Amino acid sequence: MIDQKTVDRINELARKAKTPEGLTEQERAEQAELRQAYVAAVRANLTAQLDHTVIQRPDGSRHPLKRRP
């Protein structure tokens, strides 16, 4: 789970990258690691949401979504 502190750090690094001084190698590595963690959290949340999604047919029957292989 990504907390607000991590999101704030990602945004701080993104703003600093746009300045003339840019990012150091350590900051670039940190930014890449934080972005990977953020994307993984978003994917996990979306997967969990879709796992609990149910399609209701016009006849009233309900069917859960199936995972693609």
All heavy atoms as TSV, in Angstrom:
chain	resi	resn	atom	element	x	y	z
A	1	MET	N	N	0.844	-1.183	0.000
A	1	MET	CA	C	0.000	0.000	0.000
A	1	MET	C	C	0.880	1.234	0.000
A	1	MET	O	O	1.841	1.319	0.746
A	1	MET	CB	C	-0.900	-0.053	1.237
A	1	MET	CG	C	-1.900	1.027	1.290
A	1	MET	SD	S	-3.144	0.701	0.054
A	1	MET	CE	C	-4.067	2.163	0.124
A	2	ILE	N	N	0.537	2.180	-0.816
A	2	ILE	CA	C	1.291	3.418	-0.929
A	2	ILE	C	C	0.635	4.481	-0.048
A	2	ILE	O	O	-0.566	4.737	-0.169
A	2	ILE	CB	C	1.335	3.896	-2.396
A	2	ILE	CG1	C	2.001	2.851	-3.285
A	2	ILE	CG2	C	2.033	5.225	-2.510
A	2	ILE	CD1	C	3.451	2.614	-2.996
A	3	ASP	N	N	1.420	5.092	0.818
A	3	ASP	CA	C	0.876	6.127	1.688
A	3	ASP	C	C	1.106	7.514	1.079
A	3	ASP	O	O	1.810	7.659	0.076
A	3	ASP	CB	C	1.479	6.044	3.089
A	3	ASP	CG	C	2.996	6.175	3.086
A	3	ASP	OD1	O	3.598	6.184	2.009
A	3	ASP	OD2	O	3.560	6.264	4.195
A	4	GLN	N	N	0.518	8.513	1.681
A	4	GLN	CA	C	0.588	9.879	1.154
A	4	GLN	C	C	2.023	10.401	1.161
A	4	GLN	O	O	2.421	11.150	0.266
A	4	GLN	CB	C	-0.327	10.810	1.953
A	4	GLN	CG	C	-0.446	12.199	1.369
A	4	GLN	CD	C	-1.005	12.190	-0.051
A	4	GLN	OE1	O	-1.949	11.468	-0.352
A	4	GLN	NE2	N	-0.423	12.989	-0.922
A	5	LYS	N	N	2.796	9.994	2.138
A	5	LYS	CA	C	4.193	10.436	2.231
A	5	LYS	C	C	4.982	9.988	0.995
A	5	LYS	O	O	5.783	10.751	0.446
A	5	LYS	CB	C	4.805	9.860	3.503
A	5	LYS	CG	C	6.186	10.309	3.794
A	5	LYS	CD	C	6.648	9.723	5.125
A	5	LYS	CE	C	8.105	10.049	5.377
A	5	LYS	NZ	N	8.591	9.458	6.627
A	6	THR	N	N	4.730	8.767	0.541
A	6	THR	CA	C	5.410	8.238	-0.640
A	6	THR	C	C	4.971	8.983	-1.897
A	6	THR	O	O	5.806	9.324	-2.747
A	6	THR	CB	C	5.128	6.732	-0.787
A	6	THR	OG1	O	5.508	6.072	0.424
A	6	THR	CG2	C	5.894	6.136	-1.941
A	7	VAL	N	N	3.694	9.251	-2.021
A	7	VAL	CA	C	3.177	9.998	-3.178
A	7	VAL	C	C	3.773	11.406	-3.193
A	7	VAL	O	O	4.175	11.904	-4.252
A	7	VAL	CB	C	1.632	10.056	-3.156
A	7	VAL	CG1	C	1.099	10.975	-4.246
A	7	VAL	CG2	C	1.054	8.662	-3.309
A	8	ASP	N	N	3.867	12.020	-2.024
A	8	ASP	CA	C	4.459	13.354	-1.944
A	8	ASP	C	C	5.921	13.328	-2.388
A	8	ASP	O	O	6.383	14.237	-3.083
A	8	ASP	CB	C	4.359	13.902	-0.523
A	8	ASP	CG	C	2.934	14.222	-0.113
A	8	ASP	OD1	O	2.067	14.348	-1.011
A	8	ASP	OD2	O	2.682	14.331	1.102
A	9	ARG	N	N	6.651	12.285	-2.006
A	9	ARG	CA	C	8.055	12.169	-2.401
A	9	ARG	C	C	8.175	11.968	-3.915
A	9	ARG	O	O	9.047	12.542	-4.560
A	9	ARG	CB	C	8.730	11.020	-1.646
A	9	ARG	CG	C	10.187	10.850	-1.970
A	9	ARG	CD	C	11.024	12.031	-1.554
A	9	ARG	NE	N	12.423	11.774	-1.886
A	9	ARG	CZ	C	13.331	12.700	-2.099
A	9	ARG	NH1	N	13.010	13.973	-1.955
A	9	ARG	NH2	N	14.554	12.394	-2.413
A	10	ILE	N	N	7.298	11.163	-4.495
A	10	ILE	CA	C	7.297	10.966	-5.950
A	10	ILE	C	C	7.073	12.305	-6.653
A	10	ILE	O	O	7.781	12.649	-7.604
A	10	ILE	CB	C	6.209	9.950	-6.371
A	10	ILE	CG1	C	6.561	8.550	-5.881
A	10	ILE	CG2	C	6.015	9.951	-7.885
A	10	ILE	CD1	C	5.441	7.547	-6.030
A	11	ASN	N	N	6.113	13.071	-6.175
A	11	ASN	CA	C	5.815	14.374	-6.771
A	11	ASN	C	C	6.969	15.357	-6.582
A	11	ASN	O	O	7.289	16.139	-7.485
A	11	ASN	CB	C	4.528	14.946	-6.190
A	11	ASN	CG	C	3.318	14.163	-6.626
A	11	ASN	OD1	O	3.323	13.533	-7.680
A	11	ASN	ND2	N	2.282	14.180	-5.823
A	12	GLU	N	N	7.600	15.313	-5.416
A	12	GLU	CA	C	8.737	16.190	-5.148
A	12	GLU	C	C	9.883	15.897	-6.119
A	12	GLU	O	O	10.481	16.814	-6.679
A	12	GLU	CB	C	9.200	15.970	-3.704
A	12	GLU	CG	C	10.382	16.788	-3.289
A	12	GLU	CD	C	10.823	16.448	-1.869
A	12	GLU	OE1	O	9.983	16.022	-1.055
A	12	GLU	OE2	O	12.027	16.601	-1.589
A	13	LEU	N	N	10.168	14.624	-6.334
A	13	LEU	CA	C	11.231	14.252	-7.265
A	13	LEU	C	C	10.867	14.628	-8.699
A	13	LEU	O	O	11.728	15.052	-9.474
A	13	LEU	CB	C	11.525	12.754	-7.158
A	13	LEU	CG	C	12.220	12.309	-5.872
A	13	LEU	CD1	C	12.253	10.795	-5.784
A	13	LEU	CD2	C	13.614	12.889	-5.764
A	14	ALA	N	N	9.597	14.499	-9.056
A	14	ALA	CA	C	9.162	14.867	-10.408
A	14	ALA	C	C	9.333	16.362	-10.633
A	14	ALA	O	O	9.781	16.786	-11.709
A	14	ALA	CB	C	7.709	14.458	-10.616
A	15	ARG	N	N	8.990	17.169	-9.638
A	15	ARG	CA	C	9.164	18.627	-9.764
A	15	ARG	C	C	10.644	18.991	-9.857
A	15	ARG	O	O	11.037	19.830	-10.653
A	15	ARG	CB	C	8.517	19.346	-8.579
A	15	ARG	CG	C	7.011	19.476	-8.685
A	15	ARG	CD	C	6.458	20.414	-7.624
A	15	ARG	NE	N	6.678	19.905	-6.267
A	15	ARG	CZ	C	5.878	19.054	-5.636
A	15	ARG	NH1	N	4.792	18.615	-6.235
A	15	ARG	NH2	N	6.156	18.659	-4.418
A	16	LYS	N	N	11.466	18.334	-9.048
A	16	LYS	CA	C	12.891	18.629	-9.060
A	16	LYS	C	C	13.533	18.220	-10.391
A	16	LYS	O	O	14.454	18.876	-10.867
A	16	LYS	CB	C	13.600	17.925	-7.906
A	16	LYS	CG	C	15.048	18.316	-7.795
A	16	LYS	CD	C	15.722	17.718	-6.582
A	16	LYS	CE	C	17.186	18.163	-6.579
A	16	LYS	NZ	N	17.953	17.478	-5.573
A	17	ALA	N	N	13.037	17.159	-10.999
A	17	ALA	CA	C	13.576	16.695	-12.279
A	17	ALA	C	C	13.364	17.733	-13.379
A	17	ALA	O	O	14.130	17.791	-14.335
A	17	ALA	CB	C	12.945	15.366	-12.670
A	18	LYS	N	N	12.342	18.561	-13.232
A	18	LYS	CA	C	12.034	19.577	-14.246
A	18	LYS	C	C	12.863	20.848	-14.074
A	18	LYS	O	O	12.847	21.705	-14.949
A	18	LYS	CB	C	10.545	19.933	-14.184
A	18	LYS	CG	C	9.650	18.790	-14.596
A	18	LYS	CD	C	8.194	19.168	-14.477
A	18	LYS	CE	C	7.307	17.986	-14.805
A	18	LYS	NZ	N	5.889	18.306	-14.649
A	19	THR	N	N	13.575	20.977	-12.961
A	19	THR	CA	C	14.396	22.159	-12.730
A	19	THR	C	C	15.712	22.028	-13.489
A	19	THR	O	O	16.098	20.925	-13.890
A	19	THR	CB	C	14.691	22.339	-11.223
A	19	THR	OG1	O	15.463	21.230	-10.773
A	19	THR	CG2	C	13.405	22.472	-10.422
A	20	PRO	N	N	16.413	23.142	-13.673
A	20	PRO	CA	C	17.697	23.079	-14.394
A	20	PRO	C	C	18.739	22.176	-13.724
A	20	PRO	O	O	19.553	21.570	-14.403
A	20	PRO	CB	C	18.171	24.536	-14.397
A	20	PRO	CG	C	16.945	25.341	-14.217
A	20	PRO	CD	C	16.017	24.511	-13.392
A	21	GLU	N	N	18.706	22.073	-12.405
A	21	GLU	CA	C	19.691	21.227	-11.723
A	21	GLU	C	C	19.394	19.742	-11.881
A	21	GLU	O	O	20.294	18.917	-11.832
A	21	GLU	CB	C	19.784	21.583	-10.245
A	21	GLU	CG	C	18.503	21.325	-9.475
A	21	GLU	CD	C	18.526	21.868	-8.069
A	21	GLU	OE1	O	19.081	22.959	-7.869
A	21	GLU	OE2	O	17.973	21.195	-7.184
A	22	GLY	N	N	18.142	19.382	-12.067
A	22	GLY	CA	C	17.762	17.987	-12.297
A	22	GLY	C	C	17.950	17.105	-11.075
A	22	GLY	O	O	18.030	17.590	-9.949
A	23	LEU	N	N	18.018	15.806	-11.316
A	23	LEU	CA	C	18.154	14.828	-10.245
A	23	LEU	C	C	19.552	14.225	-10.241
A	23	LEU	O	O	20.179	14.070	-11.288
A	23	LEU	CB	C	17.140	13.686	-10.432
A	23	LEU	CG	C	15.665	14.034	-10.372
A	23	LEU	CD1	C	14.826	12.813	-10.703
A	23	LEU	CD2	C	15.284	14.569	-9.011
A	24	THR	N	N	19.988	13.834	-9.049
A	24	THR	CA	C	21.244	13.096	-8.947
A	24	THR	C	C	20.970	11.636	-9.295
A	24	THR	O	O	19.809	11.220	-9.429
A	24	THR	CB	C	21.806	13.177	-7.514
A	24	THR	OG1	O	20.896	12.519	-6.632
A	24	THR	CG2	C	22.019	14.615	-7.070
A	25	GLU	N	N	22.030	10.862	-9.437
A	25	GLU	CA	C	21.868	9.433	-9.756
A	25	GLU	C	C	21.093	8.717	-8.654
A	25	GLU	O	O	20.251	7.867	-8.933
A	25	GLU	CB	C	23.235	8.771	-9.957
A	25	GLU	CG	C	23.876	9.117	-11.280
A	25	GLU	CD	C	23.032	8.692	-12.470
A	25	GLU	OE1	O	22.471	7.586	-12.460
A	25	GLU	OE2	O	22.933	9.476	-13.424
A	26	GLN	N	N	21.373	9.067	-7.402
A	26	GLN	CA	C	20.653	8.445	-6.285
A	26	GLN	C	C	19.169	8.789	-6.341
A	26	GLN	O	O	18.312	7.942	-6.090
A	26	GLN	CB	C	21.226	8.913	-4.946
A	26	GLN	CG	C	22.561	8.303	-4.605
A	26	GLN	CD	C	23.078	8.824	-3.282
A	26	GLN	OE1	O	22.857	9.992	-2.954
A	26	GLN	NE2	N	23.760	7.969	-2.543
A	27	GLU	N	N	18.863	10.032	-6.647
A	27	GLU	CA	C	17.465	10.453	-6.728
A	27	GLU	C	C	16.758	9.789	-7.902
A	27	GLU	O	O	15.584	9.432	-7.789
A	27	GLU	CB	C	17.376	11.974	-6.834
A	27	GLU	CG	C	17.748	12.676	-5.549
A	27	GLU	CD	C	17.863	14.180	-5.693
A	27	GLU	OE1	O	18.199	14.654	-6.807
A	27	GLU	OE2	O	17.620	14.879	-4.695
A	28	ARG	N	N	17.460	9.614	-9.020
A	28	ARG	CA	C	16.854	8.911	-10.159
A	28	ARG	C	C	16.525	7.469	-9.793
A	28	ARG	O	O	15.473	6.949	-10.164
A	28	ARG	CB	C	17.790	8.939	-11.362
A	28	ARG	CG	C	17.749	10.225	-12.112
A	28	ARG	CD	C	18.448	10.110	-13.456
A	28	ARG	NE	N	18.866	11.440	-13.862
A	28	ARG	CZ	C	20.121	11.818	-14.003
A	28	ARG	NH1	N	21.106	10.961	-13.823
A	28	ARG	NH2	N	20.406	13.051	-14.346
A	29	ALA	N	N	17.440	6.819	-9.087
A	29	ALA	CA	C	17.206	5.436	-8.662
A	29	ALA	C	C	16.033	5.369	-7.687
A	29	ALA	O	O	15.180	4.482	-7.781
A	29	ALA	CB	C	18.465	4.865	-8.025
A	30	GLU	N	N	15.982	6.333	-6.763
A	30	GLU	CA	C	14.870	6.378	-5.803
A	30	GLU	C	C	13.549	6.614	-6.524
A	30	GLU	O	O	12.534	5.968	-6.221
A	30	GLU	CB	C	15.110	7.496	-4.783
A	30	GLU	CG	C	13.997	7.633	-3.769
A	30	GLU	CD	C	14.155	8.832	-2.854
A	30	GLU	OE1	O	15.094	9.636	-3.046
A	30	GLU	OE2	O	13.313	8.975	-1.954
A	31	GLN	N	N	13.558	7.515	-7.502
A	31	GLN	CA	C	12.348	7.820	-8.258
A	31	GLN	C	C	11.851	6.586	-9.008
A	31	GLN	O	O	10.659	6.285	-8.989
A	31	GLN	CB	C	12.623	8.959	-9.242
A	31	GLN	CG	C	11.402	9.408	-10.010
A	31	GLN	CD	C	11.729	10.496	-11.015
A	31	GLN	OE1	O	12.785	10.468	-11.656
A	31	GLN	NE2	N	10.836	11.454	-11.160
A	32	ALA	N	N	12.770	5.853	-9.631
A	32	ALA	CA	C	12.378	4.651	-10.366
A	32	ALA	C	C	11.795	3.604	-9.421
A	32	ALA	O	O	10.781	2.965	-9.734
A	32	ALA	CB	C	13.582	4.078	-11.104
A	33	GLU	N	N	12.406	3.445	-8.260
A	33	GLU	CA	C	11.915	2.468	-7.278
A	33	GLU	C	C	10.535	2.857	-6.761
A	33	GLU	O	O	9.638	2.014	-6.653
A	33	GLU	CB	C	12.909	2.393	-6.118
A	33	GLU	CG	C	12.564	1.359	-5.077
A	33	GLU	CD	C	13.597	1.339	-3.964
A	33	GLU	OE1	O	14.799	1.446	-4.254
A	33	GLU	OE2	O	13.176	1.211	-2.794
A	34	LEU	N	N	10.352	4.136	-6.456
A	34	LEU	CA	C	9.052	4.600	-5.955
A	34	LEU	C	C	7.966	4.464	-7.013
A	34	LEU	O	O	6.829	4.083	-6.705
A	34	LEU	CB	C	9.155	6.059	-5.493
A	34	LEU	CG	C	9.974	6.307	-4.227
A	34	LEU	CD1	C	10.141	7.797	-3.996
A	34	LEU	CD2	C	9.340	5.643	-3.029
A	35	ARG	N	N	8.314	4.756	-8.254
A	35	ARG	CA	C	7.327	4.626	-9.340
A	35	ARG	C	C	6.914	3.168	-9.531
A	35	ARG	O	O	5.738	2.881	-9.741
A	35	ARG	CB	C	7.887	5.179	-10.642
A	35	ARG	CG	C	7.868	6.674	-10.708
A	35	ARG	CD	C	8.423	7.168	-12.016
A	35	ARG	NE	N	8.293	8.619	-12.133
A	35	ARG	CZ	C	8.803	9.320	-13.118
A	35	ARG	NH1	N	9.469	8.729	-14.083
A	35	ARG	NH2	N	8.640	10.632	-13.148
A	36	GLN	N	N	7.875	2.254	-9.456
A	36	GLN	CA	C	7.550	0.831	-9.590
A	36	GLN	C	C	6.612	0.391	-8.468
A	36	GLN	O	O	5.658	-0.354	-8.704
A	36	GLN	CB	C	8.812	-0.022	-9.579
A	36	GLN	CG	C	9.586	0.024	-10.864
A	36	GLN	CD	C	10.830	-0.848	-10.811
A	36	GLN	OE1	O	11.378	-1.089	-9.744
A	36	GLN	NE2	N	11.266	-1.308	-11.966
A	37	ALA	N	N	6.893	0.837	-7.254
A	37	ALA	CA	C	6.038	0.486	-6.117
A	37	ALA	C	C	4.639	1.062	-6.301
A	37	ALA	O	O	3.632	0.397	-6.007
A	37	ALA	CB	C	6.656	0.994	-4.818
A	38	TYR	N	N	4.547	2.290	-6.804
A	38	TYR	CA	C	3.259	2.934	-7.023
A	38	TYR	C	C	2.442	2.185	-8.076
A	38	TYR	O	O	1.257	1.903	-7.880
A	38	TYR	CB	C	3.465	4.392	-7.437
A	38	TYR	CG	C	2.173	5.140	-7.652
A	38	TYR	CD1	C	1.458	5.635	-6.572
A	38	TYR	CD2	C	1.665	5.343	-8.929
A	38	TYR	CE1	C	0.271	6.309	-6.756
A	38	TYR	CE2	C	0.484	6.016	-9.129
A	38	TYR	CZ	C	-0.214	6.508	-8.039
A	38	TYR	OH	O	-1.404	7.162	-8.239
A	39	VAL	N	N	3.079	1.851	-9.184
A	39	VAL	CA	C	2.388	1.128	-10.260
A	39	VAL	C	C	1.934	-0.246	-9.766
A	39	VAL	O	O	0.820	-0.685	-10.063
A	39	VAL	CB	C	3.292	1.015	-11.510
A	39	VAL	CG1	C	2.713	0.047	-12.521
A	39	VAL	CG2	C	3.479	2.375	-12.140
A	40	ALA	N	N	2.758	-0.920	-8.985
A	40	ALA	CA	C	2.380	-2.230	-8.446
A	40	ALA	C	C	1.165	-2.103	-7.524
A	40	ALA	O	O	0.258	-2.943	-7.565
A	40	ALA	CB	C	3.555	-2.847	-7.698
A	41	ALA	N	N	1.127	-1.050	-6.725
A	41	ALA	CA	C	-0.009	-0.841	-5.823
A	41	ALA	C	C	-1.284	-0.550	-6.602
A	41	ALA	O	O	-2.363	-1.058	-6.273
A	41	ALA	CB	C	0.290	0.299	-4.854
A	42	VAL	N	N	-1.186	0.263	-7.648
A	42	VAL	CA	C	-2.358	0.577	-8.473
A	42	VAL	C	C	-2.884	-0.688	-9.149
A	42	VAL	O	O	-4.094	-0.947	-9.163
A	42	VAL	CB	C	-2.026	1.665	-9.521
A	42	VAL	CG1	C	-3.136	1.796	-10.549
A	42	VAL	CG2	C	-1.781	2.993	-8.832
A	43	ARG	N	N	-1.973	-1.499	-9.682
A	43	ARG	CA	C	-2.394	-2.746	-10.325
A	43	ARG	C	C	-3.049	-3.689	-9.330
A	43	ARG	O	O	-4.053	-4.345	-9.646
A	43	ARG	CB	C	-1.197	-3.434	-10.979
A	43	ARG	CG	C	-0.767	-2.770	-12.239
A	43	ARG	CD	C	0.381	-3.499	-12.882
A	43	ARG	NE	N	0.750	-2.845	-14.136
A	43	ARG	CZ	C	1.887	-3.017	-14.745
A	43	ARG	NH1	N	2.795	-3.836	-14.262
A	43	ARG	NH2	N	2.143	-2.378	-15.870
A	44	ALA	N	N	-2.494	-3.783	-8.122
A	44	ALA	CA	C	-3.069	-4.658	-7.103
A	44	ALA	C	C	-4.467	-4.188	-6.715
A	44	ALA	O	O	-5.390	-5.008	-6.560
A	44	ALA	CB	C	-2.164	-4.706	-5.881
A	45	ASN	N	N	-4.645	-2.878	-6.572
A	45	ASN	CA	C	-5.965	-2.337	-6.228
A	45	ASN	C	C	-6.974	-2.595	-7.341
A	45	ASN	O	O	-8.125	-2.968	-7.070
A	45	ASN	CB	C	-5.875	-0.846	-5.943
A	45	ASN	CG	C	-5.215	-0.554	-4.622
A	45	ASN	OD1	O	-5.187	-1.388	-3.732
A	45	ASN	ND2	N	-4.666	0.638	-4.489
A	46	LEU	N	N	-6.562	-2.414	-8.582
A	46	LEU	CA	C	-7.461	-2.651	-9.708
A	46	LEU	C	C	-7.831	-4.126	-9.805
A	46	LEU	O	O	-8.997	-4.470	-10.024
A	46	LEU	CB	C	-6.824	-2.179	-11.009
A	46	LEU	CG	C	-7.655	-2.383	-12.273
A	46	LEU	CD1	C	-8.989	-1.656	-12.178
A	46	LEU	CD2	C	-6.884	-1.918	-13.492
A	47	THR	N	N	-6.862	-4.992	-9.614
A	47	THR	CA	C	-7.126	-6.431	-9.651
A	47	THR	C	C	-8.119	-6.821	-8.563
A	47	THR	O	O	-9.057	-7.583	-8.814
A	47	THR	CB	C	-5.812	-7.218	-9.479
A	47	THR	OG1	O	-4.930	-6.863	-10.545
A	47	THR	CG2	C	-6.060	-8.714	-9.520
A	48	ALA	N	N	-7.928	-6.299	-7.357
A	48	ALA	CA	C	-8.843	-6.605	-6.256
A	48	ALA	C	C	-10.254	-6.106	-6.568
A	48	ALA	O	O	-11.242	-6.800	-6.294
A	48	ALA	CB	C	-8.339	-5.974	-4.966
A	49	GLN	N	N	-10.342	-4.927	-7.165
A	49	GLN	CA	C	-11.655	-4.376	-7.512
A	49	GLN	C	C	-12.336	-5.244	-8.572
A	49	GLN	O	O	-13.528	-5.550	-8.471
A	49	GLN	CB	C	-11.518	-2.954	-8.008
A	49	GLN	CG	C	-12.848	-2.290	-8.296
A	49	GLN	CD	C	-12.680	-0.835	-8.704
A	49	GLN	OE1	O	-11.580	-0.315	-8.820
A	49	GLN	NE2	N	-13.797	-0.173	-8.923
A	50	LEU	N	N	-11.592	-5.654	-9.584
A	50	LEU	CA	C	-12.185	-6.473	-10.642
A	50	LEU	C	C	-12.541	-7.870	-10.154
A	50	LEU	O	O	-13.488	-8.480	-10.644
A	50	LEU	CB	C	-11.234	-6.556	-11.839
A	50	LEU	CG	C	-11.063	-5.256	-12.616
A	50	LEU	CD1	C	-10.001	-5.419	-13.684
A	50	LEU	CD2	C	-12.369	-4.798	-13.217
A	51	ASP	N	N	-11.790	-8.387	-9.165
A	51	ASP	CA	C	-12.107	-9.695	-8.598
A	51	ASP	C	C	-13.468	-9.695	-7.913
A	51	ASP	O	O	-14.105	-10.742	-7.791
A	51	ASP	CB	C	-11.033	-10.132	-7.606
A	51	ASP	CG	C	-9.762	-10.600	-8.289
A	51	ASP	OD1	O	-9.804	-10.883	-9.509
A	51	ASP	OD2	O	-8.722	-10.682	-7.601
A	52	HIS	N	N	-13.904	-8.531	-7.460
A	52	HIS	CA	C	-15.190	-8.438	-6.760
A	52	HIS	C	C	-16.296	-7.839	-7.628
A	52	HIS	O	O	-17.359	-7.501	-7.131
A	52	HIS	CB	C	-15.011	-7.626	-5.482
A	52	HIS	CG	C	-14.150	-8.314	-4.475
A	52	HIS	ND1	N	-12.796	-8.116	-4.397
A	52	HIS	CD2	C	-14.446	-9.238	-3.551
A	52	HIS	CE1	C	-12.298	-8.866	-3.452
A	52	HIS	NE2	N	-13.281	-9.568	-2.922
A	53	THR	N	N	-16.037	-7.709	-8.919
A	53	THR	CA	C	-17.026	-7.156	-9.832
A	53	THR	C	C	-17.929	-8.273	-10.353
A	53	THR	O	O	-17.462	-9.351	-10.710
A	53	THR	CB	C	-16.331	-6.462	-11.020
A	53	THR	OG1	O	-15.504	-5.426	-10.507
A	53	THR	CG2	C	-17.334	-5.888	-11.984
A	54	VAL	N	N	-19.217	-7.995	-10.381
A	54	VAL	CA	C	-20.207	-8.971	-10.825
A	54	VAL	C	C	-21.019	-8.355	-11.959
A	54	VAL	O	O	-21.396	-7.187	-11.898
A	54	VAL	CB	C	-21.148	-9.361	-9.660
A	54	VAL	CG1	C	-22.216	-10.318	-10.123
A	54	VAL	CG2	C	-20.352	-9.956	-8.519
A	55	ILE	N	N	-21.263	-9.141	-13.000
A	55	ILE	CA	C	-22.079	-8.692	-14.125
A	55	ILE	C	C	-23.495	-9.215	-13.913
A	55	ILE	O	O	-23.693	-10.407	-13.688
A	55	ILE	CB	C	-21.515	-9.217	-15.451
A	55	ILE	CG1	C	-20.122	-8.628	-15.688
A	55	ILE	CG2	C	-22.456	-8.871	-16.599
A	55	ILE	CD1	C	-19.434	-9.180	-16.898
A	56	GLN	N	N	-24.457	-8.313	-13.993
A	56	GLN	CA	C	-25.849	-8.712	-13.841
A	56	GLN	C	C	-26.505	-8.721	-15.213
A	56	GLN	O	O	-26.521	-7.718	-15.920
A	56	GLN	CB	C	-26.592	-7.769	-12.906
A	56	GLN	CG	C	-28.008	-8.233	-12.634
A	56	GLN	CD	C	-28.643	-7.469	-11.487
A	56	GLN	OE1	O	-28.000	-6.702	-10.816
A	56	GLN	NE2	N	-29.924	-7.691	-11.287
A	57	ARG	N	N	-27.046	-9.846	-15.581
A	57	ARG	CA	C	-27.709	-10.021	-16.871
A	57	ARG	C	C	-29.131	-9.446	-16.798
A	57	ARG	O	O	-29.702	-9.270	-15.715
A	57	ARG	CB	C	-27.784	-11.506	-17.230
A	57	ARG	CG	C	-26.453	-12.213	-17.208
A	57	ARG	CD	C	-25.739	-12.000	-18.495
A	57	ARG	NE	N	-24.466	-12.758	-18.442
A	57	ARG	CZ	C	-23.422	-12.449	-19.131
A	57	ARG	NH1	N	-23.460	-11.435	-19.957
A	57	ARG	NH2	N	-22.313	-13.130	-19.030
A	58	PRO	N	N	-29.761	-9.193	-17.965
A	58	PRO	CA	C	-31.128	-8.666	-17.969
A	58	PRO	C	C	-32.135	-9.582	-17.263
A	58	PRO	O	O	-33.133	-9.110	-16.716
A	58	PRO	CB	C	-31.466	-8.543	-19.461
A	58	PRO	CG	C	-30.149	-8.392	-20.132
A	58	PRO	CD	C	-29.179	-9.198	-19.307
A	59	ASP	N	N	-31.857	-10.893	-17.241
A	59	ASP	CA	C	-32.782	-11.810	-16.565
A	59	ASP	C	C	-32.590	-11.819	-15.050
A	59	ASP	O	O	-33.297	-12.521	-14.332
A	59	ASP	CB	C	-32.636	-13.228	-17.124
A	59	ASP	CG	C	-31.273	-13.845	-16.840
A	59	ASP	OD1	O	-30.404	-13.181	-16.232
A	59	ASP	OD2	O	-31.065	-15.009	-17.235
A	60	GLY	N	N	-31.635	-11.055	-14.550
A	60	GLY	CA	C	-31.421	-10.955	-13.110
A	60	GLY	C	C	-30.297	-11.846	-12.593
A	60	GLY	O	O	-29.917	-11.731	-11.436
A	61	SER	N	N	-29.794	-12.735	-13.429
A	61	SER	CA	C	-28.700	-13.600	-12.978
A	61	SER	C	C	-27.415	-12.789	-12.862
A	61	SER	O	O	-27.209	-11.824	-13.585
A	61	SER	CB	C	-28.511	-14.772	-13.938
A	61	SER	OG	O	-28.119	-14.310	-15.210
A	62	ARG	N	N	-26.575	-13.201	-11.933
A	62	ARG	CA	C	-25.326	-12.489	-11.688
A	62	ARG	C	C	-24.158	-13.444	-11.900
A	62	ARG	O	O	-24.194	-14.580	-11.457
A	62	ARG	CB	C	-25.306	-11.943	-10.270
A	62	ARG	CG	C	-26.412	-10.921	-10.046
A	62	ARG	CD	C	-26.530	-10.555	-8.590
A	62	ARG	NE	N	-25.261	-10.082	-8.071
A	62	ARG	CZ	C	-25.085	-8.952	-7.410
A	62	ARG	NH1	N	-26.130	-8.190	-7.169
A	62	ARG	NH2	N	-23.921	-8.598	-6.984
A	63	HIS	N	N	-23.128	-12.946	-12.584
A	63	HIS	CA	C	-21.950	-13.756	-12.891
A	63	HIS	C	C	-20.683	-12.948	-12.582
A	63	HIS	O	O	-20.556	-11.817	-13.055
A	63	HIS	CB	C	-21.933	-14.153	-14.375
A	63	HIS	CG	C	-23.150	-14.899	-14.802
A	63	HIS	ND1	N	-23.328	-16.232	-14.535
A	63	HIS	CD2	C	-24.257	-14.493	-15.463
A	63	HIS	CE1	C	-24.489	-16.617	-15.025
A	63	HIS	NE2	N	-25.082	-15.572	-15.590
A	64	PRO	N	N	-19.776	-13.532	-11.819
A	64	PRO	CA	C	-18.516	-12.818	-11.562
A	64	PRO	C	C	-17.662	-12.765	-12.822
A	64	PRO	O	O	-17.771	-13.615	-13.695
A	64	PRO	CB	C	-17.844	-13.660	-10.476
A	64	PRO	CG	C	-18.437	-15.016	-10.604
A	64	PRO	CD	C	-19.830	-14.818	-11.142
A	65	LEU	N	N	-16.821	-11.745	-12.895
A	65	LEU	CA	C	-15.888	-11.655	-14.022
A	65	LEU	C	C	-14.897	-12.805	-13.931
A	65	LEU	O	O	-14.511	-13.221	-12.854
A	65	LEU	CB	C	-15.127	-10.326	-13.974
A	65	LEU	CG	C	-15.891	-9.080	-14.358
A	65	LEU	CD1	C	-14.974	-7.856	-14.232
A	65	LEU	CD2	C	-16.411	-9.173	-15.770
A	66	LYS	N	N	-14.476	-13.302	-15.080
A	66	LYS	CA	C	-13.485	-14.365	-15.102
A	66	LYS	C	C	-12.140	-13.778	-15.490
A	66	LYS	O	O	-12.056	-12.868	-16.309
A	66	LYS	CB	C	-13.876	-15.436	-16.121
A	66	LYS	CG	C	-15.147	-16.172	-15.745
A	66	LYS	CD	C	-15.485	-17.226	-16.767
A	66	LYS	CE	C	-16.788	-17.902	-16.399
A	66	LYS	NZ	N	-17.200	-18.851	-17.420
A	67	ARG	N	N	-11.095	-14.311	-14.889
A	67	ARG	CA	C	-9.739	-13.854	-15.217
A	67	ARG	C	C	-9.312	-14.409	-16.545
A	67	ARG	O	O	-9.606	-15.547	-16.894
A	67	ARG	CB	C	-8.747	-14.314	-14.166
A	67	ARG	CG	C	-8.822	-13.502	-12.914
A	67	ARG	CD	C	-7.708	-13.938	-11.983
A	67	ARG	NE	N	-7.659	-13.029	-10.885
A	67	ARG	CZ	C	-6.562	-12.368	-10.545
A	67	ARG	NH1	N	-5.448	-12.576	-11.172
A	67	ARG	NH2	N	-6.580	-11.536	-9.549
A	68	ARG	N	N	-8.590	-13.595	-17.302
A	68	ARG	CA	C	-8.019	-14.067	-18.553
A	68	ARG	C	C	-6.711	-14.785	-18.243
A	68	ARG	O	O	-5.978	-14.375	-17.363
A	68	ARG	CB	C	-7.729	-12.904	-19.486
A	68	ARG	CG	C	-8.965	-12.314	-20.082
A	68	ARG	CD	C	-8.575	-11.284	-21.096
A	68	ARG	NE	N	-9.733	-10.875	-21.860
A	68	ARG	CZ	C	-9.714	-9.918	-22.754
A	68	ARG	NH1	N	-8.600	-9.256	-22.977
A	68	ARG	NH2	N	-10.796	-9.607	-23.404
A	69	PRO	N	N	-6.413	-15.807	-19.011
A	69	PRO	CA	C	-5.138	-16.515	-18.755
A	69	PRO	C	C	-3.933	-15.712	-19.166
A	69	PRO	O	O	-3.939	-14.783	-19.838
A	69	PRO	CB	C	-5.235	-17.772	-19.612
A	69	PRO	CG	C	-6.434	-17.627	-20.465
A	69	PRO	CD	C	-7.204	-16.443	-20.008
